[in-house]
Amino acid sequence: MALDKDEKVSLITEYQVHTSDTGSPEVQSQLLLNESISLLITSSFTFTIIIRVAACSSSLAGGDVC
């Protein structure tokens, strides 16, 4: 999930080197870090759901109630 405009503006404002800075290494690394964290959280959540569905399917195939 991508950062929305307000989140990006907040990060740029917090980490900018000077008032018109939008592309310094400090700003870019923070934007990348936040995008990576967001992706990791989304991937982790999706993986958890897949594992639960697979476990439930295995239980149902064996006659157990999920």
C-alpha positions in Angstrom: 0.0 0.0 0.0 1.5 3.3 -1.1 1.9 6.2 1.2 -0.8 8.9 0.7 0.1 12.5 -0.1 -0.2 13.7 3.5 2.1 11.0 4.8 4.7 11.8 2.1 4.5 15.5 2.8 5.0 14.8 6.5 8.0 12.7 5.9 9.6 15.1 3.5 9.0 18.0 5.9 10.5 16.0 8.8 13.7 14.8 7.0 14.4 17.5 4.5 17.8 19.1 4.6 16.6 22.6 3.5 13.1 24.1 2.8 12.9 23.2 -0.8 14.4 19.7 -0.4 12.4 16.8 -1.8 15.1 14.5 -3.1 18.0 14.4 -0.7 19.3 11.0 0.4 17.7 11.6 3.8 14.3 12.2 2.4 14.6 9.4 -0.2 15.7 6.8 2.4 12.8 7.6 4.7 10.3 7.4 1.9 11.8 4.0 0.9 11.9 2.8 4.4 8.2 3.6 5.0 7.1 2.0 1.7 9.1 -1.1 2.7 7.5 -1.3 6.1 4.1 -0.9 4.6 4.8 -3.6 2.1 6.1 -5.9 4.8 3.1 -5.4 7.0 0.7 -6.1 4.1 2.7 -9.2 3.0 2.8 -10.5 6.6 -0.9 -10.1 7.0 -1.6 -11.8 3.6 0.8 -14.6 4.5 -1.1 -15.2 7.8 -4.4 -15.4 6.0 -3.1 -17.8 3.5 -1.7 -20.1 6.2 -5.0 -20.0 8.1 -7.0 -20.8 5.0 -4.6 -23.7 4.2 -4.8 -25.0 7.7 -8.6 -24.8 7.7 -8.8 -26.6 4.3 -6.6 -29.4 5.6 -8.7 -29.7 8.7 -11.9 -29.9 6.6 -10.4 -32.5 4.3 -9.6 -34.6 7.4 -13.1 -34.3 8.8 -12.2 -31.9 11.6 -14.1 -28.6 12.1 -12.1 -25.5 11.4 
